[in-house]
Amino acid sequence: MRIQLIAALLHSPIQLLHLAFQNCTELRKKYPNGVASDHPAYSSKHDRDKDGYACER
């Protein structure tokens, strides 16, 4: 079990960051102006207008 978790973290650490922010309200607590698509916290589900910037105001 532990080896599988370590393998998952090494394989896709950025994907796990996406789980940290369930919505824009949560993301904005840490990044008040949103995040660009090259930021590790970016998730397309938070980019409603598909402009490459998530949770902008």
N, C-alpha and C positions, 0 to 999 in steps of 0.2 A: 504493500500500500504506500509506504513512504517513498519508495523508488518511483512509483507511478506519479506521485505528486511532484517530485523533483523533476521528472522528465517533462511533465506538463508545464511546469514553470519555465524550464529552459526552452521548451519548444515555442511557447506563445505567451510571454510575460505581458505584452501589450494588451492582448485579449482579456486578461484578468483585470487590467485597469478599467476596462469598459464596464465591468461588473460593479465597480465601485460607485458609479454614478448612474442611478436608476432613471434620473430625469434631469432637466435643466436646472431646476431649483437646487438640487443637490450639487450639480457641477458648479453652479455660480457661487456657492458658499466658498469654494476654493479658488475659482477663476471667475471673478465678477463680470468680466467682459467677454466671456466665452473663450473658445479655443479654435485655432486654425487646424486644417486637416493634417498638417505635419506634426501636430502635438500628440503625444502618447494618450492623452485623455479624450481625444476626438473619437466620436462615434457617429456614423451617418444617421443613426436613428434620432440624434439630437440636432440634425441639420435639416430643418423642415423646408427651407427654400433652396437647398442643394447648391449653395454658393461656396462650399468649402470651409465654412466657418460655423461651428456649432454653438448654440445657446447665446448668440450675440443679442444685444438689445437694440 
